[in-house]
Amino acid sequence: MSIFHNVPVLTADKLYQLLASRFHSGHKRLKDIPSPALLKNSQKAAKRIAHAINNREKITLVGDYDVDGVTSTSIMVLFFREIKYPLTAIIPNRFIDGYGINENVLKRVDADLVLTVDNGITAVDAAKVCKERGIDLIITDHHTPSNELPDAYAIVNPKLDGCGYPFKEICGAEVAWLLLGLVKKELAIDVDMRQYLDLVALAVIADVMPLQDINRAIVQEGLKQMIFSTRPSSIIIREFLNKDSLCAEDIAFAIAPRINSAGRLEDASIALDFLTAKTLEHAAKQFEILNNLNNIRKATEADTTESASLHVNKDDKVIVVAGENWHEGVVGIVASRLVSRFKKPAIVLNIHGDMAKGSARSIGDVDIFSLINSQRTHLEKFGGHKMAAGLSLHVDKIDAFKKAINQEALNIAPEDFIPKENILGELESDAINFELLDILEKFEPYGEGNPRPRFLIKDAELLQIKLFGADKSHSRLNVRLKPYERQTIEIVAFRQVLEVPEDKKITCSYTVSKNIFNGKTSIQLLLDNLFT
C-alpha cells in the first residue's frame, strides 16, 4: 500500500533505539518527583488546610465525575479518614448539578473552607459566591486556565503563569496527592503517601496523561502497588483482571470505563464508594453496580452509534449529527466510534428541548477546536483542544452550524484528514522472538506519549483462518511473511470473525504481547488494524 512505502524494516537494535528516543529526559524514578512546594501557591494552600484541621473548621471537598475527579476525591477522602478528620465530599451530578464547583453545588455546602480537585480553574462565579459567604476557596486543578482566574484564597495548578513546577502534564489526582504531601508536612504527621500511588496511577492512565517523566514512574509503581495493596477496591480490581502483573492498557480498557460509567449514566458517588470502600463486601457490591452500568453504557453507546450512523452524510468533510434522547453521557464515545468508522471528524449532539449539547472528536491533523471556534457565533458554549471538544447550541442553529463548519473544513489540506497509523516498522519472521519481548517490556508502561509499538505486515500470504472460542467469535490467522519462507506466524484477532480474501493477501498492523497459559510463556501477536 502506498501509505506504507517508507516503513522501515527493524532489527532488535534499531527498535531499541527508536523506543529509547521517546525519553529525552531519561527514565525517572519516584525519588525524582520534584518537590510539591514548586507548585505555585501550594504552600499557602497547605498551611490553610492544616490551619483548618488544627482549628476543627468545616471542610468540604468538591470533585468531578470523571475517573480523574473521582480518584482525586478518593485520595482526599482516604487521607482525611486516616487522620480521623471529618471531610464532606461532594461530586456534582452531571445531569442535575452540571460540571465542577458551581452555584448549584454551593447551595448545599456549609463550610469554612472549600477545596476542589480536578476542577475549578474557570469557576469565577462560584468563587464570588464563596467570597460573599465568607468561605475560603482553594482550587486544585490541572486544566488550562482562561484569561480570567477565579478570586480564590489559593489556586494550585501547574499550568498557572509563573508556576515553577517543571513537569506540567500532570492530572488532577497528581496535583491533589502532591498538595496532601505538603499538608502532611505542615501537620507533622506520619502518613505514607505511597499507599495512594495505585489510585494516582489509575487517574494518570484514565485521564490520558503522557506516560513520560514522573507520570511514567508513578504509573510503574502504582501498577505494582495495585498487585499488593490491601485496599478493598484494589483487591477487587486485581481479582477481576486475574493477572499476575498489570499494564496500563488493563486499566485503560477494563477498569477506567467501569469507574467512568457511574458519572456518565447515574452518579459518580457509586464509583467513589467503590474506591473508598472499607470492606471487601462493600467494594464487591459497588463494583458489581459499576459492571452493570458499564454494560448498559456499552449497549446505549452501540444503539446510539447505529442511530447516529444513519444520519451521516458521507459527502461531508465533518460529520455533524443530532438526535433526541441520545444519552448525554455517551455522545463523546459515539463521536469516537463515528471517527473510526467514517475516517473523518465527528460532532454528535443530543437534543433536549430547544438546546443541543454534545461532543466532538477529530482525526489526523485536523484541529477540531479551531474548526468549532471558527463557528462560535452559532454556539452558546464550547471548549476543548485539538482532538476533542464539547459544545452547546440552540436547535435552530444546528443546520447553519453544520453547513458553515463543512464549508470551513474545505480549507484544510486533504492529507490532514489521513489517520495517523504510528507504525514503527516491519519485523522479519526470525526477529519475532523473546529478545523482542524483552525489549518491549523494558519500555513499559505504554499509553499516551509512549504508545505500544505497532508493526506492519505488508502483502503477506494469508494461509488459513481458524475461528475459536466458545461462540467462535475470535480468529486465528496463519500468515507467511515472504513467499520463500517455510516459517509462518500466527496472529490473533479477538472479537473478530474474519475470512480469507480471494487473493489470499493480507496487509495489517499488529502488536506483540506476552502470553502466559498453564505456566508456559509464549509470544502472542494481536491484530491491530486491517488495511484493504
JOMO-V942176 format. One record per residue. N is the residue number from 1. RES is the residue in one small letter. PSI is psi in degrees with one decimal (NA if undefined). Layout:
[[N RES PSI] [N RES PSI]]
//
This chain:
[[1 m 140.7] [2 s -32.8] [3 i -8.0] [4 f 16.6] [5 h -17.5] [6 n 12.6] [7 v 122.6] [8 p 157.1] [9 v 128.6] [10 l 136.2] [11 t 172.0] [12 a -42.9] [13 d -43.5] [14 k -39.8] [15 l -43.9] [16 y -45.4] [17 q -42.0] [18 l -43.4] [19 l -38.8] [20 a -31.2] [21 s -13.4] [22 r -17.5] [23 f 77.4] [24 h -31.2] [25 s 11.8] [26 g -175.3] [27 h 113.1] [28 k 154.0] [29 r 174.2] [30 l -36.0] [31 k -15.6] [32 d -2.2] [33 i 123.7] [34 p 155.9] [35 s 134.3] [36 p -24.3] [37 a -17.6] [38 l -16.5] [39 l 123.8] [40 k 133.6] [41 n 1.2] [42 s -38.1] [43 q -37.7] [44 k -43.5] [45 a -44.9] [46 a -41.1] [47 k -39.7] [48 r -40.5] [49 i -43.5] [50 a -39.3] [51 h -43.0] [52 a -40.3] [53 i -46.1] [54 n -25.8] [55 n 14.3] [56 r 41.1] [57 e 159.8] [58 k 125.7] [59 i 128.9] [60 t 136.1] [61 l 134.6] [62 v 118.5] [63 g -154.8] [64 d 161.7] [65 y -0.1] [66 d -179.9] [67 v -43.0] [68 d -44.4] [69 g -43.1] [70 v -41.3] [71 t -41.8] [72 s -45.3] [73 t -42.3] [74 s -42.8] [75 i -44.1] [76 m -46.3] [77 v -45.0] [78 l -38.3] [79 f -49.0] [80 f -32.2] [81 r -40.5] [82 e -36.1] [83 i 7.6] [84 k 47.5] [85 y 133.0] [86 p 123.0] [87 l 129.1] [88 t 120.4] [89 a 128.3] [90 i 128.9] [91 i 116.1] [92 p 145.9] [93 n 127.9] [94 r -39.1] [95 f -29.0] [96 i -46.6] [97 d -29.1] [98 g -166.3] [99 y 136.8] [100 g -167.0] [101 i 127.6] [102 n 179.8] [103 e -32.7] [104 n -48.2] [105 v -41.6] [106 l -19.5] [107 k -28.0] [108 r 19.7] [109 v 128.7] [110 d 97.9] [111 a 159.1] [112 d -30.1] [113 l 129.6] [114 v 130.8] [115 l 145.3] [116 t 152.1] [117 v 134.5] [118 d 23.1] [119 n 169.4] [120 g -13.5] [121 i -20.2] [122 t 10.7] [123 a 60.3] [124 v -45.9] [125 d -40.7] [126 a -38.0] [127 a -37.1] [128 k -41.4] [129 v -44.0] [130 c -43.3] [131 k -46.3] [132 e -33.1] [133 r 1.9] [134 g 25.8] [135 i 129.6] [136 d 129.6] [137 l 124.2] [138 i 118.8] [139 i 125.7] [140 t 126.9] [141 d 170.6] [142 h 0.3] [143 h 158.0] [144 t 126.0] [145 p 150.2] [146 s -174.2] [147 n -35.5] [148 e 122.4] [149 l 148.6] [150 p 146.1] [151 d 80.0] [152 a 165.5] [153 y -43.0] [154 a 143.5] [155 i 123.6] [156 v 111.5] [157 n 121.9] [158 p -17.6] [159 k 4.8] [160 l 144.6] [161 d 134.1] [162 g 2.9] [163 c 128.0] [164 g 8.0] [165 y 124.7] [166 p -24.7] [167 f 113.7] [168 k -25.2] [169 e 62.5] [170 i 154.6] [171 c 177.7] [172 g -38.9] [173 a -35.4] [174 e -42.4] [175 v -46.6] [176 a -44.2] [177 w -43.9] [178 l -42.7] [179 l -41.1] [180 l -29.9] [181 g -37.7] [182 l -36.4] [183 v -43.8] [184 k -43.4] [185 k -43.0] [186 e -37.9] [187 l -11.4] [188 a 50.0] [189 i 163.3] [190 d 96.0] [191 v 128.1] [192 d 103.7] [193 m -16.7] [194 r -23.2] [195 q -17.1] [196 y 2.1] [197 l -30.2] [198 d -36.4] [199 l -40.4] [200 v -43.1] [201 a -41.1] [202 l -44.3] [203 a -42.7] [204 v -45.7] [205 i -48.6] [206 a -32.0] [207 d 11.3] [208 v 45.7] [209 m 148.9] [210 p 129.8] [211 l 62.9] [212 q 164.8] [213 d -132.8] [214 i -24.2] [215 n -40.0] [216 r -45.8] [217 a -42.8] [218 i -42.7] [219 v -42.0] [220 q -50.2] [221 e -39.4] [222 g -40.1] [223 l -37.4] [224 k -42.9] [225 q -34.2] [226 m -28.3] [227 i -30.7] [228 f -10.5] [229 s 142.1] [230 t 2.1] [231 r 131.0] [232 p -41.8] [233 s -38.5] [234 s -36.4] [235 i -44.5] [236 i -41.2] [237 i -47.4] [238 r -30.4] [239 e -39.4] [240 f -43.9] [241 l -29.4] [242 n 51.5] [243 k 150.3] [244 d -28.3] [245 s 150.9] [246 l 149.3] [247 c 167.4] [248 a -34.0] [249 e -31.0] [250 d -43.0] [251 i -46.2] [252 a -39.9] [253 f -22.7] [254 a -36.6] [255 i -50.0] [256 a -44.6] [257 p -33.4] [258 r -42.8] [259 i -37.8] [260 n -29.7] [261 s -29.8] [262 a -52.9] [263 g -30.1] [264 r -39.8] [265 l -33.7] [266 e -91.3] [267 d 134.0] [268 a -13.1] [269 s -26.0] [270 i -44.3] [271 a -38.1] [272 l -43.6] [273 d -34.3] [274 f -51.4] [275 l -26.1] [276 t 10.4] [277 a 138.5] [278 k -23.9] [279 t 157.5] [280 l -37.1] [281 e -45.8] [282 h -41.1] [283 a -42.6] [284 a -40.7] [285 k -45.1] [286 q -37.1] [287 f -34.1] [288 e -39.9] [289 i -44.2] [290 l -40.1] [291 n -45.2] [292 n -42.6] [293 l -38.1] [294 n -38.1] [295 n -41.0] [296 i -42.7] [297 r -44.8] [298 k -42.8] [299 a -43.4] [300 t -44.2] [301 e -43.9] [302 a -44.9] [303 d -44.4] [304 t -38.1] [305 t -44.7] [306 e -42.2] [307 s -44.5] [308 a -36.0] [309 s -32.9] [310 l -21.5] [311 h -2.9] [312 v 129.8] [313 n 109.4] [314 k -13.5] [315 d -14.9] [316 d 146.8] [317 k -32.8] [318 v 125.4] [319 i 128.1] [320 v 112.0] [321 v 148.3] [322 a 145.1] [323 g 151.3] [324 e 143.0] [325 n 21.6] [326 w 130.8] [327 h 124.5] [328 e -30.0] [329 g -12.6] [330 v -1.0] [331 v -31.6] [332 g -42.7] [333 i -39.5] [334 v -41.1] [335 a -42.0] [336 s -40.5] [337 r -40.1] [338 l -37.5] [339 v -45.6] [340 s -39.6] [341 r -42.2] [342 f -4.9] [343 k 43.5] [344 k 159.6] [345 p 150.6] [346 a 139.6] [347 i 121.5] [348 v 124.7] [349 l 134.6] [350 n 126.3] [351 i 125.5] [352 h 108.2] [353 g -128.0] [354 d 11.2] [355 m 150.2] [356 a 134.4] [357 k 137.5] [358 g -164.9] [359 s 153.3] [360 a 144.5] [361 r 148.0] [362 s -174.1] [363 i 153.5] [364 g -126.2] [365 d 17.2] [366 v 122.7] [367 d 95.8] [368 i -32.5] [369 f -44.9] [370 s -39.5] [371 l -47.1] [372 i -40.8] [373 n -33.2] [374 s -17.1] [375 q 28.1] [376 r -21.8] [377 t -20.7] [378 h -11.1] [379 l 154.9] [380 e -49.2] [381 k 152.3] [382 f 160.7] [383 g 163.9] [384 g -152.2] [385 h -166.8] [386 k -40.0] [387 m -12.8] [388 a 148.3] [389 a 162.7] [390 g 152.4] [391 l 158.3] [392 s 148.4] [393 l 163.6] [394 h 144.1] [395 v -39.0] [396 d -3.1] [397 k -6.5] [398 i -48.7] [399 d -43.0] [400 a -41.4] [401 f -45.9] [402 k -45.8] [403 k -44.0] [404 a -40.2] [405 i -32.1] [406 n -34.0] [407 q -43.9] [408 e -37.0] [409 a -18.6] [410 l -19.4] [411 n -6.7] [412 i 136.8] [413 a 134.7] [414 p -35.8] [415 e -20.6] [416 d -20.2] [417 f -5.5] [418 i 125.6] [419 p 143.9] [420 k 115.6] [421 e -26.4] [422 n 44.3] [423 i 129.5] [424 l -41.3] [425 g -173.4] [426 e 150.1] [427 l 138.2] [428 e 158.9] [429 s -43.9] [430 d -7.0] [431 a -10.0] [432 i 86.4] [433 n -174.1] [434 f -22.4] [435 e -41.0] [436 l -45.5] [437 l -41.0] [438 d -43.8] [439 i -45.9] [440 l -37.6] [441 e -29.8] [442 k -27.4] [443 f 11.3] [444 e 158.4] [445 p 148.9] [446 y 147.9] [447 g -151.7] [448 e 132.0] [449 g -13.3] [450 n 67.7] [451 p 146.3] [452 r 131.4] [453 p 134.9] [454 r 136.5] [455 f 157.6] [456 l 138.7] [457 i 124.5] [458 k 123.2] [459 d 42.3] [460 a 164.5] [461 e 122.5] [462 l 105.1] [463 l -39.2] [464 q 150.0] [465 i 125.4] [466 k 133.3] [467 l 143.8] [468 f 175.8] [469 g 160.7] [470 a -38.3] [471 d 17.3] [472 k 44.2] [473 s 3.5] [474 h 154.2] [475 s 141.3] [476 r 115.6] [477 l 132.4] [478 n 119.5] [479 v 138.6] [480 r 118.7] [481 l -40.3] [482 k 142.3] [483 p -31.6] [484 y -4.0] [485 e 144.8] [486 r -30.7] [487 q 141.3] [488 t 163.1] [489 i 159.3] [490 e 134.5] [491 i 134.4] [492 v 132.9] [493 a 98.5] [494 f 143.5] [495 r 31.9] [496 q 128.2] [497 v 108.8] [498 l 157.5] [499 e 150.2] [500 v 124.8] [501 p 164.3] [502 e -41.0] [503 d -0.5] [504 k 32.4] [505 k 151.1] [506 i 134.7] [507 t 123.2] [508 c 166.7] [509 s 155.6] [510 y 162.4] [511 t 163.9] [512 v 132.1] [513 s 164.6] [514 k 133.0] [515 n 122.6] [516 i 118.4] [517 f 126.6] [518 n 38.6] [519 g -2.5] [520 k 135.3] [521 t 132.5] [522 s 167.2] [523 i 130.3] [524 q 128.4] [525 l 126.7] [526 l 125.9] [527 l 131.1] [528 d -53.2] [529 n 137.8] [530 l 135.2] [531 f 130.0] [532 t NA]]
//
